Amino acid sequence: MRWITRPGWPGNLLAVAAGGLTTLALAPYDIWPLALLAAALFYLGLRDLSPRQALGRGWCYGFGLYGAGTSWIYVSINTYGGASALLAGLLMLAFIAAIAWFFALPAWAWARWLRRTPQPLADALAFAALWVAQEAFRGWFLTGFPWLYSGYSQLDGPLAGLAPLGGVWLVSFALALTAALLCNLPRLRMQRSWLAGGAALLVAPWVIGLALKGHAWTSPSGKPLTVAAVQGNVEQILKWDPEHLNAQLALYRDMTFRSKQADLIVWPETAVPVLKEMAEGYLSMMGRFAADRNSALITGVPLRQSNHEGEYRYYNGITVTGVGDGTYLKQKLVPFGEYVPLQDLLRGLIAFFNLPMSDFARGPHDQPLLQAQGYQIAPYICYEVVYPEFAAGLAARSDLLLTVSNDTWFGTSIGPLQHLQMAQMRALEAGRWMIRATNNGVTALIDPYGRITTRLPSFERGVLYGEVVPMHELTPYLRWRSWPLGSVCVLLLGWAWVTARRARHAGP
């Protein structure tokens, strides 16, 4: 099996397969040990390569990861973007080939500057720090694509207790560290002065994770609130069709009128598929109905606002009516779904670049939270819930978490279940209940431990009933965010760089 560490196509093909293994570690498969195996294969695959060879090996790993894990992109482009099967396949391959560089560049940096440290602990710790750095970078660069983090595999695994301490990135750090330490066991046995420290680092994350799994970092700040989350299951092809507007409005009205009384009535993203100003009469009527039942109605609705020059800007939003108040404008937009990068060049080329409502503006950063039944609710519209740091910033000011989405774009792929898993991790990180209302699934209530307490079947029309509890106090992650872990990673990378540089200067 030495070909794993050698240059050439056998090792590159194994890297593609290793990347694909991570998909099986995540929802809906949840075979979490495969995340550990994938990281170990990635680490071993870079051991004896030149920086240029490591660049290609890292790219192959990224290609395998995103090729398997984001296969739902084909559905969005082909089924809903109007592209032919061939064109959709080519666009998907181009996307995967581009974002695979998120792994190629760290692999090159590892082989170029960090790998030659003679200290196995420095080697393993630096690998884990670099792993977290690449996850954080791909969640930021060009608005970010924070999908398929390895830490999500531990939502139900032994390391889940680390998430409230340092978020999903701390879990990813522990996985990468464990993988590198296991691969370094022969070196640790040879350097017995490092063996005890290596054993401690190998065991400690798993012991701490298990010990803290289920620990209550937050406590109730009020009585339970009843929830009625409406899942309309409107087909995407009909959602923005003006001829079906009245039918959709009537659908959500009638389902709500027939629903049981609840403190919070929640509709999904763009449940009202028309500008808020054009639906004021409808929303006022629903607001009076909610108020008469002592309920707050929260719904997704697009809206527009004019700037100082009198030009209109359009936003994807959430608004509250009835026993509540507030409107939130989405800040993290989906590329091509809500805005088109390089739109002057791309718009008009194919239907995918002209999707309905793909010209939204970003909402301001300093928005107040939504208020309902006297509590502060942190809102996330669709894609926003996959950003750990962004979500933590809103959650730290909240009593409850709310995410609304329209996952119809994913079709019957694994995309909606990956999306749900990330929402579960946000609840675990924050130690707060989350309400998740979607157009066609998965509509669910999630407790402060990331567990789903009740859910509706996908692709069915219905109302989800349940209870959530407002929570206060902050988990360590909400209090300190990623600063402690980030600082440690910088120090570890610096340590590895210095020791590797000394080793190079010392010669063979």
ABEGO torsion letter per residue (X at the ends): XAAAABBEAAAAAAAAAAAAAAAAABOAAGBAAAAAAAAAAAAAAAAABBAAAAAAAAAAAAAAAAAAAAAAAAAAAAAAAGBBAAAAAAAAAAAAAAAAAAAAAAAAAAAAAAAABABAAAAAAAAAAAAAAAAAAAAABGGEBBBGBAAAAAAABAAAAAAAAAEAAAAAAAAAAAAAAAAAAAAAAABAAAAAAAAAAAAAAAAAAAAABGBBABBBABBBBBBBBBBAGBBAAAAABAAAAAAAAAAAAAAAAABBBBABBBBBBGABABBAAAAAAAAAAAAAAAAAAGBBBBBBBBBBBBBAAGBBBBBBBBBBBEBEBEBBBBABBBBGAABBBGAAAABGABAAAABBGAABBBBBAABBBBBBGGBBBBBBBEAAAABAAAAAAAAAABABBBBBBBAAAAEABAAAAAAAAAAAAAAAAAGBBBBBBBAAOBBBBBBAAGBBABBBBBGBBEBBBEBBBBBBEBBAAAAAEAAAAAAAAAAAAAAAAAAAAAAAAAEX
